[in-house]
Amino acid sequence: MQIHKICIYATIIVTHSNLISNFKNAASMSEAIMANSKLPMNYGTTNKAEYHRIIKLKRRNIEK
């Protein structure tokens, strides 16, 4: 029974650390994407429709 508890705790710890590293990777990737994008400086205050309009314009420019 003690071994089962240790295995469960080890699994939880490994899973937790993997999740943390995945979130860190996702955060750094999104920061890199935002740094390379040409979004307006006030993108935090733009509404959702305006944000999607900007993204569509960027995609059109990339495809050309």
C-alpha positions as CSV (number, residue, x, y, z in Angstrom):
1,M,0.0,0.0,0.0
2,Q,2.8,2.4,0.8
3,I,4.4,1.8,-2.6
4,H,1.2,2.6,-4.3
5,K,1.0,5.9,-2.5
6,I,4.6,6.7,-3.4
7,C,3.9,5.9,-7.1
8,I,0.8,8.1,-7.1
9,Y,2.6,11.0,-5.5
10,A,5.5,10.6,-7.9
11,T,3.0,10.6,-10.8
12,I,1.3,13.7,-9.5
13,I,4.6,15.5,-9.1
14,V,5.9,14.7,-12.6
15,T,2.5,15.6,-14.1
16,H,2.5,18.9,-12.3
17,S,6.0,19.8,-13.3
18,N,5.2,18.9,-16.9
19,L,2.1,21.1,-16.9
20,I,4.1,24.0,-15.4
21,S,6.8,23.7,-18.1
22,N,4.1,23.5,-20.8
23,F,2.5,26.6,-19.6
24,K,5.9,28.4,-19.5
25,N,6.6,27.3,-23.1
26,A,3.2,28.5,-24.2
27,A,3.6,31.8,-22.4
28,S,7.1,32.4,-24.0
29,M,5.7,31.4,-27.4
30,S,2.8,33.8,-27.1
31,E,5.1,36.5,-26.0
32,A,7.3,35.9,-29.0
33,I,4.3,35.9,-31.3
34,M,3.1,39.2,-29.8
35,A,6.6,40.7,-30.1
36,N,6.8,39.9,-33.8
37,S,3.2,40.9,-34.6
38,K,2.3,44.3,-35.8
39,L,-0.7,44.8,-33.5
40,P,-1.3,48.3,-32.3
41,M,0.3,49.4,-29.0
42,N,-3.1,49.5,-27.4
43,Y,-4.1,45.9,-28.3
44,G,-5.0,45.3,-24.7
45,T,-7.8,47.8,-25.0
46,T,-9.1,46.9,-28.4
47,N,-12.4,45.0,-28.5
48,K,-12.7,41.5,-29.9
49,A,-14.1,42.6,-33.3
50,E,-11.3,45.1,-33.8
51,Y,-8.7,42.5,-32.8
52,H,-10.0,39.9,-35.3
53,R,-10.1,42.6,-38.1
54,I,-6.4,43.3,-37.5
55,I,-5.6,39.6,-37.6
56,K,-7.5,39.2,-40.9
57,L,-5.6,42.1,-42.4
58,K,-2.3,40.7,-41.3
59,R,-3.2,37.3,-42.8
60,R,-4.1,38.9,-46.2
61,N,-0.8,40.7,-46.2
62,I,1.1,37.5,-45.5
63,E,-0.7,35.6,-48.3
64,K,0.2,38.3,-50.9
